[in-house]
Amino acid sequence: MYVTQIPIVRITPEGQKPLIKLVDEIIDKKNRGEDTNELEAKIDGMVYKLYELTNEEIRIVEGRGL
């Protein structure tokens, strides 16, 4: 099945903490009707780094083509 081919990076609970903190901040801001684009971009960057994506791969993920 194709799902089994998706690479899943494992990170320690300690490594998860910065992501969890940002997600909690995003939830709080969204509940108050505030903009979360900057925080969401930080999470994107952290995930790109976690998966060691190249600039070209990032452009593809973000829909900016090849």
C-alpha positions in Angstrom: 0.0 0.0 0.0 1.2 3.5 -0.8 0.8 4.8 2.8 3.6 2.5 4.0 6.0 4.2 1.6 5.6 7.6 3.3 8.6 8.3 5.4 7.8 9.1 9.0 10.5 10.8 11.0 10.5 9.9 14.6 11.4 12.6 17.1 11.9 12.4 20.9 9.3 13.8 23.3 11.8 16.5 24.0 12.1 17.3 20.3 8.3 17.5 20.1 8.0 20.2 22.7 8.8 23.2 20.5 6.2 22.0 17.9 3.6 21.4 20.6 4.2 24.9 22.0 3.7 26.5 18.6 0.5 24.5 18.0 -0.8 25.6 21.4 0.0 29.2 20.5 -1.8 28.8 17.1 -4.9 27.4 18.8 -5.0 30.2 21.3 -4.6 32.9 18.6 -7.2 31.3 16.3 -9.6 31.2 19.3 -9.1 34.9 19.7 -9.4 35.5 15.9 -5.8 36.5 15.5 -3.5 35.9 12.6 -1.4 32.8 12.8 0.5 32.8 9.5 3.9 33.6 11.1 3.6 30.8 13.6 2.4 28.4 10.9 5.4 29.3 8.8 7.7 28.5 11.8 6.1 25.0 12.0 6.6 24.5 8.3 10.3 25.5 8.6 10.7 23.1 11.5 9.1 20.2 9.5 11.2 21.0 6.4 14.4 20.9 8.6 13.2 17.6 10.3 12.8 16.0 6.9 16.0 17.6 5.5 14.2 19.0 2.5 16.1 20.9 -0.1 15.0 24.3 -1.4 13.7 22.7 -4.5 11.6 20.2 -2.5 10.3 23.0 -0.3 9.1 24.9 -3.4 7.3 21.7 -4.6 5.6 21.2 -1.2 4.6 24.9 -1.1 3.1 24.6 -4.6 5.6 26.9 -6.3 6.6 24.3 -8.8 9.9 23.1 -10.1 
